[in-house]
Amino acid sequence: MGLLEDKVVLVNGGSQGVGAGIVRAAVREGATVVFTGRRADVGEKSAVDTGAHFMRADLADPAQARGSVVRTVDAHGRIDCLVNAAGLTSRGSLLDTTPELFDQHMAINLRAPFFAMQAAVADMTARQAPGTIVNIGSNCAHGGPPHLAPYSAAKAGLAGLTRNAAHAHRWDRIRINAVNIGWTDTEGEDATQRAFHDAGDDWRETAAASLPMGKLGQVDEIADFVVFLLSDRSGVVTGSVIDWDQNVLGGQD
């Protein structure tokens, strides 16, 4: 049996990048998987490729963030596991971030997970059933570079939300954890490097040479770790915000 056999899993932001990797891994481990994305063409192709169920949603709208859970429950009778993987990484420093950019980051990186979690926990507690939630955070929650000020603020908020919700619902047997990922090789990161940093076709090789393990974070490795946290094999762990990176927080040379 797979780690998620007979589980109903919703992956918000599952049409590309880390989210798409989690969709693939959850399907492989026996789950019924629903995933959301904004682009219907990409999502529908991924659904065909993976056997998961695509649901178009703009998670910046809190009603649609909650609705992603409600629609999953309507279609499959319940939700057992939720992954909040949608993320916005557009650049902005303390000095040049506009209120509009700040609000966009809060809407996708913090508000959407909050209201999706609200709906998922409501279903789980109404059924008096255990469940698991994993939030995809970032090591920027610890501070981040100057050009990621609103992103870092939102991810720090997500880490706090993870701990708060995990504490609040530990007696409901709902386990809630987060994974703060580092620099990861995704389609979105490729687009970001080219758009904001004038990166060429060799940026991955250049980046890998600068990192201790000689490579960027890999989507499939992160996805396997998330599936483990969603599954019963991760035991009683809850309220953990795990740094999944090759740079050691607090380490100095």
N, C-alpha and C positions, 0 to 999 in steps of 0.2 A: 504494500500500500504506500501511496505517496504521503508526504508530510501534511498535505492539505486535502486529503481525500474527503469528499462529501461536504466540503466547506463552500459557502457562498462568499466570494471575495469581490470587493469593489476597489478598483485602482483609479483614483482621480488623477488625471494627467497621465494617462497610460498609452497615449498614441505614439510617443517617441521617447528617446533618451532612456533615463533610468526607469521611468514608469513603464515603458514598453518592455524593458528587460524583466521587470517584476511580473508583468502580465504573462510573458512566456514561461517564466519559472513557476508561477502559480498554476497555470494550465498543466504543465509537465507533472506537477506534484498532486494532480487529481482534483483541483478545485473547479467549481463553476465560477467563471471570472467575468465580471462586467467592468468595462473601463470607459472613461470619458476623455473627450478632447474637443477642441473647437473646430477642427477641420474635418468635415465629413468624408472627403475623399481619402485622406490618410487613415482615418479611423476605420472606415469600411474595408479598406485593403488589409489592414492589420487584423481585423476580425476574421476575414477569410483565411489569412495565413496562419492564425493561431487557434481558431476555434472558440475564441472569447466573444463576448457580446459587446458591441460598441454602442455608446450612448452619447449623442452630441450634447455638450453643455458648455456654457461660458461661466466658469467658476467665479469670475469677478462679481457676478450677481449672487448675493447670498441666498436668494430663493432657489436658484439653480444648483448651488452647492448643497443645500438641504435636499432639493429635489432629486439629486443623483442617488441619494440613499433611499428616499421614498420610492422612486421608480424601481430601484433594485429589489426592494422588499415586495413591491407589488408584483414584479415579474417572477420572483423566486421564493417568496414566502418569508424571507428573513435575510439578515446580513450577519455573517459570522466574523468577517475580517474587513477592515478598512485600511487602505494605504493612501495617504495624502502626498502625492508625488509631483503635482503641478508646481511650477516655479517660474518666476520672472527674474532675469538677471541683468536687465538693462542698467547701464552705468549712470551714476550720479554721486557727487561728493556733497559734503555738508554745505559748501558754498554755492554749488550750481544746481542742486536738486530743486525742481519746481514743486509746488503743492500737488500738481497733477501727477507727476512721476511718483512722489511719495505715496499718494493715495493708491496708485496702481500696484505698487509693491505690497502695501498693506492688504489690499483686496485679494490678491492672488496668494501671497506667501503666508498670510496670517488669518485674515477673515474667512477665506474659503475653508481652510482646515477646521477652524472653530465651528462653523455651522454644519459642516459635514459630520464632524464628531458629535455635535449636539444631536443630530438626527439618528446617527448610528447607535449612540448610547441609549437614546430613548427607545429604540426598537429592542435592544438587548435587555434593558431593565424591564420593559413591559412584558417580555417573554420569560423573565427571570433566568436568562441564559448567559453563560460566559461568552466572552468575545475578545478579540485582539485588534489593536490599532497600532500602525507604525507611521510616524510622520518623517518625511524626508527633509532633514534640516541641512545645515551647512556649517563647516568649521568657522565661517564668518560670524557665527553667533558669538564667538569669543572676542570679536573686535573687527576683523576684516580689513581689507585695504581701503585707502581713502576714497577710491572711485566706486566703492560699493556701500555707501553710507545707508541709503534706505533699505537695501537688501539685507545688510547686516542687522539693522534694527528690527526688521520683520522676523528674521530667523532667530534672533535672540528672544523675541516674543514667543515664537513657536516652541522653543526649548522650555520656556517657563510655563506655557500652556500645557505642554506634555506632562510635566511634573504635577501641575495643579490637578489636571483631570485624572491622572493615574492615582493620586492620593484620594481624590473625591470618590472614586469608583472601585477602590481595591476590594471593598467588601461585597461588591456586585460581581466579583471575579472577572472584571474587565481589565485586561492588561494593556497598558498604553506606553509605548516606548518611541524613541526617535533615534535616527541615525544621522549624525552630522558628517556628511561626506566632504571630501576634499576635491581637488582638481580632477575632473573626470572626463573621459573621452566620449563625448556625445555629439549628435548632430547639432544640437543647440549651441554647444561650446564651440564647435567649428565655425558656425555662423557668427557667434559673438567675437571670436578672435579676429575674424576677417573684417567685421563691421566696425569694431571699436579699437582694434590694436594693429591694423594694417598687416595682419599675418599672411604669410605666403603658404604655399602648399606643403612646406616642410615644417610647419609650426609644431606638429605633434612630435617629430623627431627631436627638435630643439628643446621642447618642453621636457621630454623624457630624459634627455641627457642632464637636465638640471635637477632631477628628482632622485632621492635615495634609492628607490627600488628600480630605477631605470625605465619607468613607465608611468603613464597616467593611470588614475583609477579606472577600472574596467567595469562596464555596466553589468555583465553577467555575474561577476563576483559579488557586486553589491546586491544584485537581485537574489542570489542564493542566501545571502545573510539576512535579507528582509524576510524571505520565506521562512527561514528558521525562527525568526522572532515572532512571526505570525502563528507558527505551529505550536503544538503542545510540547514539542521537544525542547523548547526554551524554558520550560518549567514555570517557575513562579515569578520570573523577572518582570518588573513593572516600574515605571517612573525613571527608567534609565535613558540618558541621552548619551549615546555612544559615539565617540570620535572615530570615524572610519577614514583614517588618513595615514600618510607616511611621515608627516612632520609632527614632532612631539611637542605638545603644548607645554610651555615652560622650560623646555630644553634650551641650552645655550652652548655655543662653541667659544 
